[in-house]
Amino acid sequence: MTIELTGMQKFKDAKTAFIAAVKNGADKDAQGDAYIAMIDGLQEDVLTEAKKAARAEAESYAICTTADGKLSAGQRKFFNAINQEVGYKEETLLPQETIDEIFEDITTEHPLLAAIGLKNAGLRLKFLKSETSGVAIWGKIFGEIKGQLDAAFSNEETISNKLTAFVVVPKDLEEFGPAWIERFVRLQIQEAFSVALELAFLTGDGQDKPIGLDRNINGGTTSGGVTTYPKKTAQGTLTFKDAKTTVKELSGMFKFHSTKENGKSLAVAGKVNIVVNPSDSWDVKAQYTFLNSNGVYVTALPFNLNIIESEVQTQGQVLSFVTGRYDAYVGGGIKVAKFDQTLALEDLELYVAKQFAYGAAKDIKASAIWTLSISATPEG
């Protein structure tokens, strides 16, 4: 059950600012402020929608909404009791239907994660209630969550990183029934994790986070027991100058990806993707959009190349990668526990969602960086 929202401009603007803060290496406090602003924008939009829908449904169905009826018995019970005391750190599994919808929404609504081939590895996630505030941050599984939580993890987990994000639930949302609480919590987890996963899978340096597609996996350096990976150098330049030039440039890209690092051939037809910043995508599209003989504008690139827009991608650069050549996994279940502390803000409940994740290219030729150099006036 997807939340239908219109506009969401406040959330979108705050999301862009949060991505910029992370990419530009802003300090933890600045990232935290940007993250909180993003969640505040999301909260405001969803709460407005909840109130509007609740009023409409109340006119016909009294207090129990039709949306509540679409929840399973387990979901309804869980979200009815989400703010009841369940004991100090006593964990309760988040309903599997909600977990499945979070994963489905992440992969279907975020083209980059879908093209990478993000998989659910079936591991446990933790969903902990706390008074802590902060930002989506990466850290070691067995390390502390930046000194804020002390949850223990079993040593059978094989995924190498965890992602922690903070989710806010307004107390007055309870007035609208468990369905809206479920959707509100699910959407926040989805958005917080999807932003952080895109950042990590695309440009993570490997320090307590996945190794991104734009990283040189053969150039890692270790300092203080921590290995980090530098950004790759550009493999070439893309101009999309005219039809002949475009074919030559893209054939060179496909040829680069058509062999593995060990020299073995690889079939990549229909599997190559390029990631561009949204502001660059229109420059690229302008180069290969033309008016055909029937008077219809056609937008097409050779070799069935797939173009993906991502705010995470650096402007002026294109990243190419082959679907199936990057291992990307996230954990499976989510648990919830209630701490005995009280939240300073009387009208909010704050939760901490934790997800295990892993990401690394299969070899150095799974991805490449290209400099984007497009003239102001398209030719051809």
Legacy VTK file of the C-alpha trace (Angstrom):
# vtk DataFile Version 3.0
C-alpha trace
ASCII
DATASET POLYDATA
POINTS 380 float
0.000 0.000 0.000
1.900 3.044 -1.346
1.367 6.547 0.006
0.123 8.853 -2.732
1.660 12.291 -2.237
1.647 15.289 -4.536
4.358 17.911 -4.639
6.629 16.978 -1.737
8.839 19.897 -2.777
9.977 20.633 0.767
11.086 17.027 1.186
12.763 16.950 -2.243
14.712 20.164 -1.585
15.824 18.933 1.839
16.825 15.576 0.338
19.044 17.354 -2.207
20.657 19.367 0.591
21.275 16.200 2.616
22.952 14.441 -0.322
25.122 17.496 -0.911
26.146 17.600 2.769
27.224 13.948 2.676
29.030 14.193 -0.691
30.837 17.366 0.311
32.105 15.823 3.542
30.197 18.112 5.904
30.756 17.404 9.592
28.439 15.096 11.519
26.379 17.938 13.012
25.755 19.496 9.597
24.783 16.134 8.126
22.502 15.538 11.088
20.774 18.883 10.639
20.298 18.191 6.914
18.901 14.732 7.623
16.462 16.037 10.236
15.277 18.722 7.781
14.680 15.992 5.174
12.650 13.858 7.593
10.740 16.927 8.821
9.688 17.667 5.242
8.618 14.074 4.711
6.753 14.032 8.027
4.819 17.180 7.175
3.727 15.867 3.751
2.646 12.456 5.016
0.872 13.840 8.080
-1.092 16.256 5.915
-2.120 13.398 3.640
-3.037 11.223 6.636
-5.305 13.900 8.090
-6.985 14.535 4.744
-7.606 10.842 4.070
-8.750 10.173 7.627
-11.324 12.954 7.447
-12.645 11.666 4.126
-12.922 8.083 5.306
-14.400 9.071 8.670
-17.363 10.600 6.886
-18.357 7.155 5.647
-16.748 4.555 7.886
-16.338 6.121 11.340
-12.980 5.820 13.053
-11.690 2.523 11.603
-10.394 3.328 8.133
-10.641 1.145 5.047
-6.844 1.336 4.876
-6.699 -0.428 8.239
-8.724 -3.236 6.726
-6.017 -3.834 4.123
-3.419 -4.607 6.792
-2.814 -8.186 7.838
-3.751 -9.171 11.386
-0.066 -9.111 12.337
0.489 -5.639 10.878
-2.620 -4.239 12.560
-1.629 -5.658 15.937
1.967 -4.443 15.655
1.186 -0.857 14.645
-1.675 -0.559 17.112
0.831 -1.376 19.850
3.838 0.512 18.473
3.721 3.097 21.257
2.937 0.710 24.090
5.620 -0.333 26.540
7.101 -3.657 25.391
9.876 -3.868 27.971
13.405 -2.499 28.010
15.002 -3.570 24.748
12.565 -6.452 24.329
12.539 -7.027 20.595
9.474 -7.640 18.436
9.693 -8.527 14.758
8.330 -5.960 12.335
5.615 -7.625 10.202
7.078 -9.400 7.181
4.551 -7.757 4.848
5.899 -4.334 5.808
9.501 -5.484 5.353
8.687 -6.853 1.899
7.009 -3.593 0.882
9.999 -1.541 2.062
12.347 -3.620 -0.095
9.968 -3.616 -3.075
9.539 0.168 -2.906
13.285 0.756 -2.609
14.024 -1.268 -5.741
11.056 -0.175 -7.866
11.121 3.543 -7.055
14.889 3.995 -7.255
16.143 3.025 -10.754
19.822 2.994 -9.744
19.274 0.418 -7.001
17.127 -1.675 -9.353
19.735 -1.598 -12.137
22.527 -2.493 -9.727
20.502 -5.578 -8.830
20.032 -4.964 -5.101
19.144 -8.241 -3.374
17.546 -9.039 -0.048
19.916 -11.432 1.695
17.381 -12.473 4.318
19.365 -11.236 7.309
17.847 -9.630 10.385
17.497 -5.890 10.743
17.000 -4.083 14.037
14.389 -1.389 14.606
15.059 0.168 18.017
13.086 2.818 19.874
15.316 5.438 21.445
15.627 9.063 22.481
18.665 9.454 20.244
18.702 11.918 17.365
21.075 11.908 14.438
21.652 11.049 10.805
21.835 8.027 8.532
25.381 6.808 9.200
27.518 3.824 8.297
29.496 1.788 10.818
30.964 -1.617 11.615
28.488 -4.325 12.624
30.253 -5.058 15.885
31.072 -1.443 16.679
28.856 0.953 18.559
26.323 3.005 16.656
28.404 6.119 17.116
28.177 5.643 20.888
24.408 5.946 20.965
23.116 2.372 21.099
24.436 -0.850 22.626
22.467 -3.523 20.746
24.316 -6.841 20.411
24.647 -8.781 17.154
25.266 -12.437 16.560
28.604 -13.381 14.996
26.881 -15.428 12.308
26.170 -12.316 10.239
28.330 -12.174 7.102
27.272 -8.827 5.679
30.099 -6.413 6.378
28.416 -3.081 7.133
25.383 -1.661 8.851
23.388 1.452 8.111
21.610 3.323 10.881
18.874 5.866 10.280
16.498 7.758 12.540
12.724 7.742 12.052
10.304 10.179 13.668
6.632 9.353 14.316
4.335 12.209 15.438
2.177 11.072 18.340
-0.961 12.556 16.846
-0.583 10.203 13.869
-1.957 7.509 16.175
-5.357 9.150 15.849
-5.628 7.865 12.293
-5.134 4.175 12.961
-2.421 1.556 12.406
-2.489 1.741 8.591
-1.172 5.303 8.546
1.428 4.547 11.204
2.600 1.579 9.108
2.799 3.635 5.929
4.481 6.560 7.655
7.164 4.373 9.265
7.689 2.364 6.082
8.091 5.419 3.859
10.631 7.025 6.200
12.722 3.839 6.352
12.507 3.493 2.584
13.575 7.059 1.860
16.311 7.240 4.497
17.850 3.926 3.446
17.510 4.487 -0.300
19.373 7.804 -0.138
22.167 6.322 1.965
22.366 3.163 -0.162
22.656 5.159 -3.389
25.429 7.232 -1.852
27.277 4.111 -0.677
26.784 1.901 -3.744
27.732 4.697 -6.111
30.580 6.431 -4.293
31.300 4.700 -0.954
34.990 4.647 -0.025
34.805 1.326 1.852
35.370 2.814 5.309
32.583 1.251 7.378
30.445 1.296 4.250
30.216 -0.520 0.885
32.804 0.056 -1.855
31.106 2.213 -4.473
30.983 1.705 -8.215
33.219 4.720 -8.781
36.024 3.283 -6.613
39.273 1.587 -7.656
38.954 -1.763 -5.865
42.590 -2.555 -6.691
43.937 0.648 -5.166
42.937 0.305 -1.534
45.175 1.768 1.150
45.157 0.719 4.782
45.723 3.065 7.694
45.036 2.227 11.315
43.508 -1.065 10.270
40.973 0.655 7.992
41.114 0.157 4.210
39.727 2.851 1.930
39.518 2.965 -1.852
40.226 5.993 -4.068
37.973 7.220 -6.816
38.738 5.871 -10.284
40.318 8.074 -12.909
38.289 8.813 -16.033
38.449 6.070 -18.664
37.641 8.490 -21.469
35.383 11.345 -22.608
31.803 11.370 -23.845
30.712 14.243 -26.081
27.675 12.843 -27.947
28.776 15.356 -30.604
26.934 13.742 -33.520
25.593 10.344 -34.568
28.914 8.983 -35.816
30.834 10.249 -32.787
28.230 8.883 -30.374
28.420 5.415 -31.929
32.219 5.475 -31.700
32.246 6.687 -28.071
29.635 4.221 -26.874
31.125 1.290 -28.761
34.363 2.044 -26.906
32.454 1.957 -23.607
30.808 -1.376 -24.436
34.128 -2.798 -25.604
35.755 -1.812 -22.297
33.068 -3.637 -20.318
32.973 -6.681 -22.637
36.015 -8.276 -21.001
36.564 -9.146 -17.364
39.660 -8.126 -15.449
41.159 -11.570 -16.140
40.755 -11.051 -19.883
37.785 -13.368 -20.390
35.044 -12.184 -22.726
31.688 -11.073 -21.328
28.345 -10.573 -23.119
27.146 -7.088 -22.127
24.498 -6.323 -24.767
21.520 -4.718 -23.039
23.290 -4.759 -19.671
25.292 -1.523 -19.718
23.959 1.454 -17.746
25.181 5.009 -17.460
24.457 7.150 -14.401
24.164 10.904 -14.895
23.284 13.790 -12.638
19.741 15.072 -13.377
21.124 18.460 -14.435
23.371 16.738 -17.010
20.734 14.342 -18.308
18.982 17.035 -20.335
22.228 17.992 -22.047
22.736 14.351 -22.965
19.151 13.910 -24.178
19.404 17.045 -26.303
22.306 15.480 -28.199
20.372 12.391 -29.332
16.803 13.693 -29.709
15.819 14.325 -33.325
12.806 14.890 -35.578
12.093 11.875 -37.768
10.517 11.832 -41.238
7.032 11.559 -39.717
7.456 14.805 -37.824
7.824 13.062 -34.465
10.632 13.738 -32.003
12.501 10.555 -31.175
14.958 10.056 -28.329
17.256 7.076 -28.811
20.798 5.932 -28.145
22.571 3.030 -29.862
23.194 -0.401 -28.306
20.140 -0.250 -26.025
22.069 1.763 -23.451
20.145 2.419 -20.225
20.372 5.938 -18.746
19.767 6.414 -15.016
19.455 9.767 -13.270
20.806 10.100 -9.742
21.321 13.156 -7.585
24.298 11.342 -6.082
26.211 11.298 -9.381
28.865 14.008 -9.750
28.014 16.690 -12.306
30.203 16.678 -15.391
30.889 12.961 -15.093
29.170 9.790 -16.248
29.511 6.450 -14.499
28.963 3.281 -16.525
28.428 -0.171 -15.062
27.231 -3.610 -16.073
24.127 -5.042 -14.418
25.027 -8.153 -12.452
28.686 -7.190 -12.064
28.236 -5.458 -8.699
27.279 -7.396 -5.584
24.712 -5.395 -3.585
22.858 -6.917 -0.650
20.732 -5.689 2.226
19.408 -7.495 5.309
15.952 -8.951 5.635
13.970 -8.697 8.885
13.390 -5.663 11.085
12.892 -5.787 14.845
11.536 -3.132 17.178
12.377 -2.522 20.829
11.329 0.210 23.233
13.840 1.920 25.508
12.834 3.145 28.944
14.081 6.668 28.274
11.616 9.443 27.459
11.892 11.700 24.450
12.465 15.378 25.119
9.982 16.398 22.438
6.514 15.657 23.798
4.764 15.340 20.431
7.239 12.945 18.787
8.375 9.347 19.071
11.856 8.631 17.733
12.946 5.262 16.371
16.254 3.909 15.121
16.207 1.643 12.077
19.214 -0.531 11.357
19.946 -2.402 8.144
22.868 -4.627 7.175
24.366 -4.002 3.754
27.218 -5.075 1.497
28.411 -3.700 -1.816
31.484 -4.287 -4.017
32.232 -4.674 -7.731
33.163 -8.136 -8.980
36.270 -6.721 -10.656
37.833 -3.442 -11.787
36.096 -3.501 -15.197
32.573 -3.778 -13.834
32.342 0.028 -13.858
34.082 3.080 -15.261
34.056 6.871 -15.011
33.816 9.056 -18.112
34.246 12.815 -18.412
31.157 14.469 -19.886
32.016 17.215 -22.361
28.994 18.472 -24.281
29.049 21.592 -26.421
26.384 24.236 -25.850
24.924 23.721 -29.350
24.182 20.137 -30.449
25.523 19.198 -33.853
24.316 16.730 -36.446
LINES 1 381
380 0 1 2 3 4 5 6 7 8 9 10 11 12 13 14 15 16 17 18 19 20 21 22 23 24 25 26 27 28 29 30 31 32 33 34 35 36 37 38 39 40 41 42 43 44 45 46 47 48 49 50 51 52 53 54 55 56 57 58 59 60 61 62 63 64 65 66 67 68 69 70 71 72 73 74 75 76 77 78 79 80 81 82 83 84 85 86 87 88 89 90 91 92 93 94 95 96 97 98 99 100 101 102 103 104 105 106 107 108 109 110 111 112 113 114 115 116 117 118 119 120 121 122 123 124 125 126 127 128 129 130 131 132 133 134 135 136 137 138 139 140 141 142 143 144 145 146 147 148 149 150 151 152 153 154 155 156 157 158 159 160 161 162 163 164 165 166 167 168 169 170 171 172 173 174 175 176 177 178 179 180 181 182 183 184 185 186 187 188 189 190 191 192 193 194 195 196 197 198 199 200 201 202 203 204 205 206 207 208 209 210 211 212 213 214 215 216 217 218 219 220 221 222 223 224 225 226 227 228 229 230 231 232 233 234 235 236 237 238 239 240 241 242 243 244 245 246 247 248 249 250 251 252 253 254 255 256 257 258 259 260 261 262 263 264 265 266 267 268 269 270 271 272 273 274 275 276 277 278 279 280 281 282 283 284 285 286 287 288 289 290 291 292 293 294 295 296 297 298 299 300 301 302 303 304 305 306 307 308 309 310 311 312 313 314 315 316 317 318 319 320 321 322 323 324 325 326 327 328 329 330 331 332 333 334 335 336 337 338 339 340 341 342 343 344 345 346 347 348 349 350 351 352 353 354 355 356 357 358 359 360 361 362 363 364 365 366 367 368 369 370 371 372 373 374 375 376 377 378 379
